[in-house]
Amino acid sequence: MSASIQVALEAVTPLFLAGANPRGTPELRPPPFRGAMRYWLRALIGAAGEQVMRQHEDYLFGVGGNQSTAGAVSLRLSVSQTLQTQRYSQLVNQSPGISYLWFAARRTKREPERHAIFPITFNFELFFPRSKQPRQDLEQTAAVLWLLTRLGGVGARSRRFAGGLQVAEVKSGDGQGLVNQLPVRAQSPEALVDDIAGGIKKARCAFNITLVSPAPDQFDVLHPDCCQIFVLNTVFPSWKDAVGKIGEIYQKFRKLRQPDYDVVKTAMSSVSNLQGTVDRAAFGLPVPFFYRSLNNRTATLQAKEQGEDDIDRREDDIGRRSSPLWMRVVKLGNGQYTVVFTWFKSQFLPTGATLLLTERSRKDLHVQQLPNDQLITVFLTENDPQNRSSLKDAGYGVLEVPLQ
């Protein structure tokens, strides 16, 4: 028996997608969507343990490498109009908050600014030509798509609001349950909390998941022991208002943060290893530093993978650490917008990995201490005694989504 899901996907925020050239013309192709769905499948199934997670991922989405096999799920995109794109400078015009969050797309001395696909609504189809149990696979894949369109995004800067997608319409789907609940119908932040909590429960049921204890922490997983989800208790008239405001708060929160600023400056001045923790690293790596007082010197805090050679290390050998905090705009059923924060408390770096402060043509400086996650807690739920710029300081509250 054949089965399929066909929906209209709406870009709630701009999509920074590209082909072979990241700074070239944006392209709307299946691979980024498949990769995003793999990520959210792992986050969901990981709550039942890594072995169960790998089995489901391999079956639904296939296995890569030398032993590559196709999965049960295939996907297809179709666009009925010419893709419209906007430059980074157009998207962030008169919005310092958006400019800060999407700074990686800006023009540099060597590269042009990036373009994003926006606005757009397109057809997205999931079908199951190799399925052994079509209806079950359909419901499970719908669960993964539901997570992606509530909590995640696709493409560059997706953890900082870009690439947000939502189901505008279910055009066809041979199933009930989560297929019919793919569009967001909640009309308030409080209703969205209930929607997310109930949807995650139904997604677990689709895979017959029982939470393991202790929760695995080597990867991001939707488990109450190592994940928290918050909905901002505020609505905005547009995605730009939401992203711009949160971006301004986030920028002020991180600006000249102590002890980070002095710890790094002292190390650069003395050419010695850092004597202290760089707390901002908890939000992800790399972290750039710029000191006008040191003749405009710049440095970058990055991760060094276990076993790398400091002399022969190439730039692409430096390990990144994606932010554990997803910031996502959700368009409510009444056309207003709110913000969802999903915080995965997984292991900060792989065992044996360390931090390095790197500066062009200078000696790499080591960092002995890894950051804890207290700074993320302050930003989301507490007052900030230093910069007075947490969400709470800015007058915003958050509602926590129960994950039990």
C-alpha positions as CSV (number, residue, x, y, z in Angstrom):
1,M,0.0,0.0,0.0
2,S,1.4,3.4,-1.0
3,A,1.4,6.3,1.4
4,S,2.4,9.9,1.2
5,I,2.2,13.3,2.9
6,Q,2.0,16.4,0.8
7,V,2.0,19.8,2.5
8,A,2.5,23.5,1.7
9,L,5.5,24.7,3.6
10,E,5.8,28.4,4.4
11,A,9.1,30.2,5.2
12,V,8.3,32.1,8.4
13,T,11.8,33.5,8.4
14,P,14.4,33.8,5.5
15,L,16.2,30.6,4.4
16,F,20.0,30.8,4.0
17,L,20.4,27.9,1.7
18,A,23.1,27.4,-0.9
19,G,24.6,25.0,-3.4
20,A,28.3,24.4,-3.9
21,N,29.1,28.1,-3.3
22,P,27.7,29.2,0.1
23,R,27.8,32.9,-1.1
24,G,26.3,32.1,-4.5
25,T,22.7,32.0,-5.6
26,P,20.5,30.2,-3.0
27,E,19.0,26.9,-4.0
28,L,16.0,25.0,-2.7
29,R,17.0,21.4,-2.7
30,P,16.1,18.3,-0.7
31,P,19.4,17.6,1.1
32,P,19.2,20.3,3.8
33,F,15.6,19.2,4.6
34,R,16.6,15.6,4.9
35,G,19.5,16.6,7.2
36,A,17.2,18.7,9.4
37,M,14.8,15.8,9.7
38,R,17.5,13.4,10.6
39,Y,18.6,15.8,13.4
40,W,15.1,16.0,14.9
41,L,14.6,12.3,14.6
42,R,17.7,11.8,16.6
43,A,16.6,14.3,19.2
44,L,13.3,12.5,19.6
45,I,14.4,8.9,19.5
46,G,17.6,9.5,21.5
47,A,15.4,9.6,24.6
48,A,15.1,5.8,24.2
49,G,18.8,5.2,23.8
50,E,21.4,5.4,21.1
51,Q,20.9,1.9,19.7
52,V,17.1,2.4,19.2
53,M,17.8,5.8,17.7
54,R,20.3,4.4,15.1
55,Q,17.9,1.7,14.1
56,H,15.1,4.1,13.4
57,E,17.3,6.6,11.6
58,D,18.9,4.0,9.4
59,Y,15.5,2.5,8.5
60,L,13.7,5.8,7.7
61,F,16.5,7.9,6.2
62,G,19.1,5.4,5.1
63,V,22.8,4.7,5.8
64,G,25.7,6.7,4.2
65,G,29.3,5.8,3.6
66,N,30.6,2.6,2.0
67,Q,27.6,0.6,3.2
68,S,25.1,3.1,2.0
69,T,21.5,2.0,1.7
70,A,18.4,4.0,0.9
71,G,15.8,4.6,3.6
72,A,12.1,4.1,3.6
73,V,11.4,7.9,3.2
74,S,11.9,9.9,0.0
75,L,11.1,13.6,-0.3
76,R,10.4,16.0,-3.1
77,L,10.2,19.8,-3.3
78,S,8.4,21.7,-6.0
79,V,8.1,25.4,-6.4
80,S,5.5,27.0,-8.7
81,Q,7.1,30.4,-8.8
82,T,10.5,32.0,-9.5
83,L,12.5,32.0,-6.3
84,Q,12.7,35.5,-4.7
85,T,15.8,36.3,-2.8
86,Q,16.9,39.2,-0.5
87,R,20.4,40.3,0.4
88,Y,21.6,40.2,4.0
89,S,21.7,44.0,4.0
90,Q,18.1,44.2,2.9
91,L,16.9,41.7,5.5
92,V,18.6,43.4,8.4
93,N,17.9,47.0,7.3
94,Q,17.5,49.2,10.4
95,S,17.5,46.2,12.7
96,P,20.7,45.9,14.7
97,G,19.3,42.8,16.5
98,I,18.8,40.9,13.3
99,S,22.2,42.1,12.0
100,Y,23.9,40.7,15.1
101,L,22.2,37.3,15.0
102,W,22.9,36.8,11.2
103,F,26.3,38.5,11.1
104,A,27.9,35.5,9.5
105,A,26.0,36.3,6.3
106,R,27.4,39.9,6.1
107,R,29.8,41.0,3.4
108,T,33.5,40.6,4.3
109,K,36.7,41.9,2.7
110,R,37.0,38.6,0.7
111,E,33.4,37.5,0.2
112,P,30.1,39.0,-0.9
113,E,27.1,39.1,1.4
114,R,24.8,36.1,1.4
115,H,21.3,36.0,-0.1
116,A,18.3,34.3,1.4
117,I,15.2,32.8,-0.1
118,F,12.2,34.8,1.1
119,P,9.3,35.0,1.1
120,I,8.2,31.6,-0.3
121,T,5.6,28.9,0.1
122,F,6.3,25.6,-1.7
123,N,5.1,22.0,-2.0
124,F,6.8,19.5,0.2
125,E,6.1,15.8,-0.3
126,L,7.2,12.8,1.7
127,F,6.5,9.3,0.2
128,F,7.5,5.8,1.1
129,P,8.5,3.7,-2.0
130,R,10.6,1.3,0.1
131,S,8.4,1.1,3.2
132,K,7.7,-2.2,5.0
133,Q,4.8,-0.6,7.0
134,P,3.6,2.5,5.1
135,R,1.0,3.8,7.6
136,Q,3.4,3.5,10.5
137,D,6.2,5.1,8.6
138,L,3.9,7.9,7.5
139,E,2.9,8.7,11.1
140,Q,6.5,8.5,12.3
141,T,7.8,10.8,9.6
142,A,4.9,13.2,10.3
143,A,6.1,13.3,13.9
144,V,9.6,14.3,12.8
145,L,8.2,17.0,10.5
146,W,6.1,18.2,13.3
147,L,9.2,18.8,15.5
148,L,11.1,20.5,12.7
149,T,8.3,22.9,12.1
150,R,7.8,23.8,15.8
151,L,11.3,23.8,17.2
152,G,13.9,23.8,14.4
153,G,14.9,25.3,11.1
154,V,16.8,24.6,7.9
155,G,20.0,26.2,6.6
156,A,22.6,28.6,8.0
157,R,21.8,30.5,11.2
158,S,18.8,28.2,11.8
159,R,19.6,28.1,15.6
160,R,19.3,31.9,15.5
161,F,15.8,32.2,13.9
162,A,16.7,31.8,10.2
163,G,15.2,29.0,8.2
164,G,12.0,28.7,10.2
165,L,9.3,26.7,8.3
166,Q,5.7,25.9,9.1
167,V,3.0,23.8,7.5
168,A,0.5,26.3,5.9
169,E,-1.7,23.5,4.6
170,V,-1.9,19.7,4.6
171,K,-2.8,18.9,0.9
172,S,-2.9,15.1,1.4
173,G,-1.9,12.5,3.9
174,D,-3.0,8.9,4.3
175,G,-3.2,9.1,8.1
176,Q,-4.7,10.7,11.2
177,G,-3.0,12.0,14.3
178,L,0.1,14.2,13.8
179,V,-0.5,14.5,10.0
180,N,-3.6,16.5,10.7
181,Q,-1.9,18.5,13.5
182,L,1.0,19.7,11.4
183,P,-0.3,23.3,11.0
184,V,0.1,25.5,14.0
185,R,-3.4,26.4,15.3
186,A,-2.5,27.7,18.8
187,Q,-3.5,31.4,19.1
188,S,-1.5,32.3,22.2
189,P,1.8,31.5,23.9
190,E,-0.1,29.5,26.5
191,A,-1.9,27.5,23.9
192,L,1.5,26.9,22.1
193,V,2.9,25.5,25.3
194,D,0.1,22.9,25.4
195,D,0.5,22.3,21.7
196,I,4.2,21.5,21.9
197,A,3.9,19.4,25.1
198,G,1.1,17.3,23.6
199,G,2.8,17.0,20.2
200,I,6.0,15.7,21.7
201,K,4.0,13.1,23.6
202,K,2.2,12.0,20.4
203,A,5.5,11.9,18.6
204,R,7.0,9.6,21.2
205,C,3.9,7.4,20.9
206,A,4.4,7.1,17.2
207,F,7.7,5.5,17.8
208,N,6.6,3.7,21.0
209,I,9.3,5.5,23.0
210,T,10.0,4.9,26.7
211,L,12.4,7.3,28.2
212,V,15.7,5.8,29.4
213,S,17.5,6.7,32.6
214,P,20.0,8.1,32.9
215,A,19.4,10.3,29.8
216,P,22.2,10.1,27.1
217,D,24.1,13.4,26.9
218,Q,26.5,12.7,24.0
219,F,24.0,14.2,21.5
220,D,20.9,16.6,21.7
221,V,17.9,14.7,23.0
222,L,14.4,15.7,24.0
223,H,14.5,14.2,27.4
224,P,13.4,16.1,30.6
225,D,16.8,15.4,32.2
226,C,18.8,17.2,29.5
227,C,16.4,19.5,27.6
228,Q,14.2,22.5,28.4
229,I,11.8,24.2,26.1
230,F,10.4,27.7,26.8
231,V,7.8,29.8,25.0
232,L,8.1,33.6,25.3
233,N,5.0,35.0,27.0
234,T,4.7,37.8,24.5
235,V,3.4,38.1,20.9
236,F,4.7,40.3,18.1
237,P,3.0,41.6,14.9
238,S,5.8,40.3,12.6
239,W,8.8,38.0,12.5
240,K,11.1,41.0,12.1
241,D,9.8,42.5,15.3
242,A,10.3,39.2,17.2
243,V,13.8,38.5,15.8
244,G,14.9,42.1,16.1
245,K,13.9,42.5,19.7
246,I,15.4,39.3,20.9
247,G,18.5,39.9,18.9
248,E,19.0,43.3,20.6
249,I,18.6,41.7,24.0
250,Y,21.0,38.9,23.2
251,Q,23.6,41.3,21.8
252,K,23.6,43.5,24.9
253,F,23.7,40.4,27.1
254,R,26.9,39.2,25.5
255,K,28.6,42.6,25.0
256,L,31.9,43.1,26.8
257,R,31.0,40.2,29.1
258,Q,33.2,39.7,32.1
259,P,35.3,37.8,33.0
260,D,35.6,36.8,29.4
261,Y,36.7,40.2,28.1
262,D,39.6,40.5,30.6
263,V,40.6,36.9,30.6
264,V,41.1,36.8,26.8
265,K,42.7,40.3,26.7
266,T,45.2,39.4,29.4
267,A,46.2,36.2,27.6
268,M,46.6,38.0,24.3
269,S,48.7,40.7,25.9
270,S,51.0,38.3,27.7
271,V,51.0,35.5,25.1
272,S,50.1,33.0,27.8
273,N,47.4,30.4,28.2
274,L,44.0,31.7,29.5
275,Q,43.7,31.8,33.3
276,G,40.0,31.5,33.6
277,T,36.8,30.4,31.9
278,V,35.2,32.0,28.9
279,D,31.6,31.7,29.9
280,R,30.1,32.9,26.6
281,A,31.4,29.8,25.0
282,A,28.4,28.0,26.6
283,F,26.3,29.5,23.7
284,G,28.5,27.8,21.1
285,L,31.8,28.0,19.3
286,P,33.6,29.7,17.7
287,V,33.6,33.0,19.7
288,P,35.4,36.0,18.0
289,F,37.1,38.7,20.0
290,F,38.2,42.1,18.9
291,Y,40.3,44.6,20.9
292,R,40.6,48.1,19.6
293,S,42.9,48.8,22.6
294,L,45.3,46.1,21.3
295,N,45.8,47.8,17.9
296,N,42.6,46.2,16.5
297,R,43.8,42.6,17.1
298,T,41.3,39.8,16.7
299,A,41.3,36.3,18.0
300,T,38.9,33.4,17.9
301,L,38.0,30.8,20.6
302,Q,37.6,27.4,18.9
303,A,37.6,23.8,19.8
304,K,40.5,21.5,19.2
305,E,39.6,17.9,18.4
306,Q,41.4,15.1,20.2
307,G,44.6,14.0,18.4
308,E,45.0,17.1,16.2
309,D,48.6,18.3,15.6
310,D,49.1,21.9,16.5
311,I,51.7,22.4,13.7
312,D,50.0,20.6,10.9
313,R,46.4,21.5,11.9
314,R,44.3,22.8,9.0
315,E,41.6,25.3,9.4
316,D,38.8,22.8,8.7
317,D,40.2,20.5,11.4
318,I,39.1,23.0,14.1
319,G,36.0,21.7,15.8
320,R,33.0,23.8,16.1
321,R,30.4,23.5,18.8
322,S,26.9,24.3,17.6
323,S,24.9,26.4,20.0
324,P,22.9,24.2,22.5
325,L,20.2,26.9,22.4
326,W,17.7,27.0,19.5
327,M,15.9,30.3,19.0
328,R,12.8,29.9,16.8
329,V,9.9,32.2,15.7
330,V,6.5,30.5,15.5
331,K,3.6,32.1,13.6
332,L,0.5,31.5,15.7
333,G,-2.9,30.6,14.2
334,N,-4.1,34.2,14.5
335,G,-1.2,35.6,12.5
336,Q,0.8,36.9,15.4
337,Y,4.3,35.7,16.3
338,T,6.1,34.4,19.4
339,V,9.4,32.8,20.2
340,V,10.3,29.3,21.3
341,F,13.7,28.5,23.0
342,T,14.8,24.9,23.0
343,W,17.9,24.3,25.2
344,F,19.7,21.0,24.8
345,K,22.1,20.3,27.7
346,S,24.3,17.7,26.0
347,Q,28.0,17.2,26.5
348,F,29.8,20.4,25.6
349,L,32.7,18.9,23.8
350,P,33.7,15.3,23.0
351,T,35.9,13.6,25.5
352,G,39.5,14.7,25.1
353,A,38.7,17.8,23.1
354,T,39.9,21.2,24.4
355,L,39.6,24.9,23.7
356,L,42.1,27.1,21.9
357,L,42.4,30.8,21.4
358,T,43.7,31.3,17.9
359,E,45.2,34.4,16.3
360,R,46.7,34.8,12.9
361,S,50.5,34.4,12.8
362,R,50.6,34.0,16.6
363,K,51.0,31.2,19.0
364,D,47.8,29.3,19.9
365,L,46.8,29.8,23.5
366,H,45.2,26.9,25.5
367,V,42.1,27.1,27.7
368,Q,42.0,24.8,30.6
369,Q,38.4,25.2,31.8
370,L,35.2,24.4,29.9
371,P,32.3,26.7,30.6
372,N,29.2,25.6,32.5
373,D,25.7,26.5,31.4
374,Q,24.8,29.0,34.1
375,L,25.0,31.9,31.7
376,I,22.2,30.4,29.5
377,T,20.0,30.0,32.6
378,V,20.6,33.7,33.4
379,F,19.7,34.8,29.8
380,L,16.5,32.8,29.7
381,T,15.0,33.0,33.3
382,E,17.0,35.2,35.6
383,N,18.1,38.8,36.1
384,D,21.5,39.7,34.7
385,P,23.5,41.5,37.4
386,Q,26.2,42.6,34.9
387,N,24.6,43.9,31.8
388,R,21.0,44.1,32.9
389,S,20.0,42.5,29.7
390,S,18.5,39.1,30.2
391,L,15.0,38.4,28.9
392,K,13.7,39.1,32.4
393,D,15.5,42.4,32.7
394,A,13.9,43.4,29.4
395,G,10.5,42.7,30.8
396,Y,9.8,39.3,29.1
397,G,8.7,36.1,30.8
398,V,8.9,32.6,29.6
399,L,6.5,29.6,29.9
400,E,8.2,26.2,30.3
401,V,7.0,23.3,28.2
402,P,6.6,20.1,30.4
403,L,8.6,17.2,28.8
404,Q,7.5,14.4,31.0
